[in-house]
Amino acid sequence: MKQIQVFIVDDNFVARRGLCSTLSAQVGITIAGESSTGTEALRTIKQIGADVVLMDIRMSGMDGIKTTSELKRLMPEIQILVLTVVDDPIVLAHALNAGAAGYLVYGHFTPESLVTAVMATGAGASICTPPLEELFPGTTIDQWSGIAVAHQLTAREDEIWKMIATGCDNREIARTLNIEEKTVKNHINNIYSKLGIASRQQAVLLALNTRDSGSRS
């Protein structure tokens, strides 16, 4: 039986010990290593490798989202499962957009389901607990799946929508595009109207769903 090599990235020592204890006792899982910082994780994983990386989001220095993005750029074959106390859909969507295969929010899973999620992620599955759509009351991915985005937005609106999806606020967008914040707000209002959405959160989720749909075509 092939062992799934797991690497743990978390700046909380107690959390790392708990994860190691739970996973190391399981047949089929081996702890390849651990790190308390994103920078150290990138360096170590590049040297020793891993099949699945358990990634905390909130860390000092390079956070989990940036670490995930850089790790996937360097080693795209690695599967990353985010473990976090954060249940903000914007943050979780950013983690998925950065390349994470899925996430588990503390309080929504058990030690047994953690093991199951690690095994499934190692086999190439995507695990999201709780599902993103549950974090958007009254809204589901299916409501947006048929939207022909490319035919609804102008080039500038599409550019701004993608920047929203990567976490940029209005000030960052205005500075990057060298336009006024008021102009950015006007574009965003047009984007919401054309896409049939009402919030930044929905814009991020729609961007995520569109990316995933494109990758399957």
C-alpha positions in Angstrom: 0.0 0.0 0.0 1.4 3.4 -1.1 2.0 5.7 1.8 0.6 9.3 1.5 3.4 11.6 2.6 1.9 14.5 4.5 3.6 17.8 5.4 2.1 20.1 8.0 2.4 23.9 7.8 1.1 25.7 10.9 2.6 28.3 13.2 0.7 26.8 16.2 2.9 24.1 17.8 -0.1 22.6 19.6 -2.1 22.3 16.4 0.9 20.7 14.6 1.3 18.1 17.4 -2.4 17.3 17.3 -2.4 16.8 13.6 0.7 14.7 13.7 -0.7 12.5 16.5 -4.0 12.0 14.6 -2.5 11.2 11.2 0.7 9.3 12.1 -1.5 6.6 13.8 -3.2 5.9 10.5 -2.3 3.1 8.1 -1.4 4.6 4.7 -0.3 8.0 6.1 3.3 9.1 6.9 4.3 12.5 8.3 7.0 13.8 5.9 7.7 16.9 7.9 6.3 20.1 9.4 7.0 23.8 9.4 5.9 26.9 11.4 6.3 29.4 8.5 5.5 29.6 4.8 9.1 30.4 3.8 10.5 27.4 5.7 7.8 25.2 4.2 8.6 26.1 0.7 12.3 25.4 1.2 11.8 22.1 3.0 9.1 20.7 0.8 11.1 21.5 -2.3 13.9 19.4 -0.7 12.0 16.4 0.6 8.7 16.4 -1.3 5.2 15.5 -0.1 1.9 14.2 -1.5 -0.4 16.3 0.6 0.3 19.6 2.5 -1.9 20.6 5.3 -1.8 24.4 5.3 -2.9 27.0 7.9 -4.1 30.3 6.4 -3.1 32.8 9.1 0.6 32.7 9.7 3.1 35.5 10.4 5.2 36.5 7.4 4.1 34.6 4.3 0.5 33.6 4.9 -1.1 30.3 3.9 -2.7 31.7 0.7 0.6 33.1 -0.6 2.4 29.9 0.4 -0.1 27.8 -1.4 0.2 29.9 -4.6 4.0 29.7 -4.6 4.1 26.0 -3.7 1.7 25.2 -6.6 3.8 27.2 -8.9 7.0 25.4 -7.9 5.4 21.9 -7.5 2.0 21.7 -9.2 1.6 18.0 -8.5 1.4 18.6 -4.8 -2.1 18.6 -3.3 -2.8 21.2 -0.6 -5.6 20.9 1.9 -6.2 24.1 4.0 -7.1 23.6 7.6 -8.3 26.8 9.3 -10.5 28.4 11.9 -11.5 31.0 9.3 -15.0 30.5 7.8 -15.0 33.6 5.8 -16.0 32.6 2.2 -13.9 35.3 0.7 -10.8 33.9 2.4 -11.6 30.3 1.6 -12.3 31.2 -2.1 -9.0 32.9 -2.3 -7.3 29.8 -0.9 -8.9 27.7 -3.6 -8.1 30.2 -6.3 -4.4 30.0 -5.1 -4.4 26.3 -5.9 -5.6 24.5 -2.8 -7.5 21.3 -3.5 -9.9 22.0 -0.7 -10.3 23.1 2.9 -11.5 22.0 6.3 -12.8 24.5 8.8 -12.2 23.6 12.4 -15.4 22.9 14.2 -16.9 21.2 11.0 -14.8 18.0 11.0 -13.8 15.2 13.3 -10.4 13.4 13.5 -11.9 10.6 11.5 -13.1 12.9 8.7 -9.7 14.6 8.7 -8.1 11.3 7.9 -10.7 10.6 5.2 -10.1 14.1 3.7 -6.3 13.6 3.7 -6.7 10.2 2.0 -9.2 11.6 -0.6 -7.0 14.7 -1.3 -4.0 12.4 -1.8 -6.1 10.5 -4.4 -6.9 13.7 -6.2 -10.3 14.6 -4.8 -11.4 18.1 -3.8 -12.7 18.4 -0.2 -14.6 21.5 1.0 -16.1 21.4 4.5 -18.4 23.2 4.8 -19.2 23.7 1.1 -18.6 27.2 -0.1 -22.2 27.6 -1.3 -23.4 26.9 2.3 -21.5 30.1 3.3 -23.6 32.1 0.9 -27.2 31.9 2.3 -29.8 31.6 -0.5 -27.2 31.4 -3.3 -25.7 28.4 -5.0 -23.1 27.8 -7.6 -25.7 26.4 -10.0 -27.5 29.7 -10.2 -24.4 31.2 -11.9 -23.1 28.2 -13.9 -24.7 29.2 -17.2 -23.6 32.8 -17.2 -21.7 33.8 -20.4 -19.3 36.1 -18.6 -17.0 36.9 -21.5 -20.0 38.3 -23.5 -21.4 40.4 -20.7 -18.4 42.4 -19.4 -16.3 45.0 -21.2 -12.5 44.4 -21.2 -12.1 46.9 -18.3 -14.9 45.3 -16.3 -13.5 41.8 -16.8 -10.1 43.1 -15.6 -11.6 44.6 -12.5 -13.7 41.5 -11.8 -10.6 39.3 -11.9 -8.8 41.7 -9.6 -11.7 41.4 -7.1 -11.5 37.7 -7.3 -7.8 37.8 -6.3 -8.6 39.8 -3.2 -7.9 43.4 -4.3 -9.9 46.2 -2.7 -11.1 49.3 -4.5 -8.0 51.3 -3.6 -5.6 48.7 -4.9 -7.6 48.3 -8.1 -7.6 52.1 -8.6 -3.8 52.4 -8.0 -3.0 49.4 -10.2 -5.1 50.7 -13.1 -4.3 54.3 -12.5 -7.9 55.4 -12.3 -10.1 57.0 -9.6 -11.7 55.0 -6.8 -15.0 56.5 -7.8 -14.5 55.0 -11.3 -13.7 51.6 -9.8 -17.0 51.7 -7.9 -18.9 52.6 -11.0 -17.4 49.7 -12.9 -18.1 47.3 -9.9 -21.8 48.4 -9.9 -21.9 47.6 -13.6 -20.3 44.2 -13.0 -22.8 43.3 -10.3 -25.7 44.3 -12.5 -24.5 42.4 -15.6 -23.6 39.2 -13.6 -26.7 39.3 -11.6 -24.9 39.4 -8.2 -25.0 41.7 -5.3 -21.7 41.4 -3.4 -18.0 41.0 -3.5 -18.3 37.5 -2.0 -20.5 36.4 -4.9 -18.1 37.9 -7.4 -15.3 35.8 -5.9 -17.3 32.6 -5.9 -18.5 33.2 -9.5 -14.9 33.7 -10.5 -13.9 30.5 -8.8 -16.7 28.5 -10.4 -15.9 29.9 -13.9 -12.2 28.9 -13.5 -13.2 25.4 -12.4 -15.7 25.0 -15.3 -13.0 26.1 -17.8 -10.5 23.6 -16.4 -12.9 20.8 -17.0 -13.7 21.7 -20.6 
